[in-house]
Amino acid sequence: MSWLWAIIVGLVLGYIARAILPGKQSIPWWLTIVCGIVGSLLGNAVASWIGVEDTRGIDWIRHVLQLAGAVGVVALGTPMYTALRGNSGRMT
């Protein structure tokens, strides 16, 4: 069941990250979910490195780090996807 939770969190974080970033991110929905999942994992890793992975109550610092990770992964993943796809949506 944890894989389903990871997909849901990835979806939410990915779309929030896309909303935070300026401009249009031309990545498909599945890549948004993957970027959100990877960003969440990065945020959890940073939280454990600084010692805030398990706190009492809501882990706001961990959630902010997860969102920051998702924003970074979407920001890096969008131009990489566009470059690998071979075009930027422009007609020639």
PAGU-650081 format. One record per residue (C-alpha): residue number from 1; residue in one letter; x, y, z. Coordinates in Angstrom, 2 decimals, always signed. Layout:
<NUM A <X Y Z>>
...
***
This chain:
<1 M <+0.00 +0.00 +0.00>>
<2 S <+2.97 +2.34 +0.45>>
<3 W <+3.52 +2.49 -3.32>>
<4 L <-0.02 +3.88 -3.72>>
<5 W <+0.69 +6.52 -1.08>>
<6 A <+3.95 +7.42 -2.86>>
<7 I <+2.05 +7.92 -6.13>>
<8 I <-0.57 +10.13 -4.45>>
<9 V <+2.06 +12.24 -2.68>>
<10 G <+4.09 +12.43 -5.91>>
<11 L <+1.04 +13.62 -7.82>>
<12 V <+0.22 +16.32 -5.28>>
<13 L <+3.82 +17.52 -4.85>>
<14 G <+4.48 +17.41 -8.60>>
<15 Y <+1.50 +19.56 -9.44>>
<16 I <+2.21 +22.02 -6.61>>
<17 A <+5.80 +22.27 -7.88>>
<18 R <+4.54 +22.94 -11.41>>
<19 A <+2.27 +25.68 -10.05>>
<20 I <+5.14 +27.30 -8.13>>
<21 L <+7.52 +27.37 -11.08>>
<22 P <+7.03 +30.27 -13.51>>
<23 G <+6.13 +29.56 -17.11>>
<24 K <+4.77 +26.42 -18.70>>
<25 Q <+6.30 +23.05 -17.94>>
<26 S <+5.81 +20.86 -20.98>>
<27 I <+6.03 +17.50 -19.25>>
<28 P <+3.33 +14.82 -19.20>>
<29 W <+1.33 +13.95 -16.09>>
<30 W <+3.24 +10.69 -15.52>>
<31 L <+6.55 +12.57 -15.43>>
<32 T <+5.02 +15.08 -13.01>>
<33 I <+4.21 +12.20 -10.67>>
<34 V <+7.71 +10.73 -11.04>>
<35 C <+9.29 +14.14 -10.34>>
<36 G <+7.07 +14.53 -7.28>>
<37 I <+8.06 +11.09 -5.98>>
<38 V <+11.77 +11.73 -6.54>>
<39 G <+11.49 +15.18 -4.93>>
<40 S <+9.72 +13.64 -1.96>>
<41 L <+12.48 +11.08 -1.55>>
<42 L <+15.12 +13.80 -1.76>>
<43 G <+13.27 +15.88 +0.83>>
<44 N <+13.05 +12.89 +3.16>>
<45 A <+16.77 +12.23 +2.75>>
<46 V <+17.65 +15.84 +3.58>>
<47 A <+15.28 +15.75 +6.57>>
<48 S <+17.01 +12.66 +7.93>>
<49 W <+20.45 +14.24 +7.36>>
<50 I <+19.51 +17.27 +9.43>>
<51 G <+17.64 +15.22 +12.02>>
<52 V <+14.00 +16.21 +11.50>>
<53 E <+12.64 +13.03 +9.92>>
<54 D <+10.60 +11.99 +12.98>>
<55 T <+9.06 +14.74 +15.06>>
<56 R <+5.92 +14.89 +17.15>>
<57 G <+2.90 +16.21 +15.32>>
<58 I <+2.99 +17.41 +11.73>>
<59 D <+6.46 +17.37 +10.17>>
<60 W <+6.29 +20.80 +8.52>>
<61 I <+10.02 +21.01 +7.92>>
<62 R <+10.03 +17.61 +6.21>>
<63 H <+7.05 +18.59 +4.05>>
<64 V <+8.70 +21.87 +3.01>>
<65 L <+11.88 +19.96 +2.14>>
<66 Q <+9.84 +17.47 +0.09>>
<67 L <+8.18 +20.31 -1.80>>
<68 A <+11.53 +22.02 -2.38>>
<69 G <+12.89 +18.74 -3.72>>
<70 A <+9.91 +18.39 -6.05>>
<71 V <+10.33 +21.95 -7.32>>
<72 G <+14.01 +21.29 -8.01>>
<73 V <+13.35 +18.00 -9.79>>
<74 V <+10.56 +19.49 -11.94>>
<75 A <+12.79 +22.50 -12.74>>
<76 L <+15.60 +20.18 -13.85>>
<77 G <+13.40 +17.52 -15.40>>
<78 T <+11.42 +19.78 -17.73>>
<79 P <+14.35 +20.93 -19.93>>
<80 M <+15.83 +17.44 -19.86>>
<81 Y <+12.56 +15.93 -21.08>>
<82 T <+12.23 +18.59 -23.77>>
<83 A <+15.80 +17.96 -24.95>>
<84 L <+15.33 +14.19 -25.01>>
<85 R <+12.03 +14.50 -26.82>>
<86 G <+13.86 +16.29 -29.61>>
<87 N <+11.73 +19.38 -30.02>>
<88 S <+10.28 +22.15 -27.94>>
<89 G <+6.82 +22.13 -29.47>>
<90 R <+7.73 +24.61 -32.21>>
<91 M <+6.72 +24.08 -35.81>>
<92 T <+9.47 +24.37 -38.38>>
***
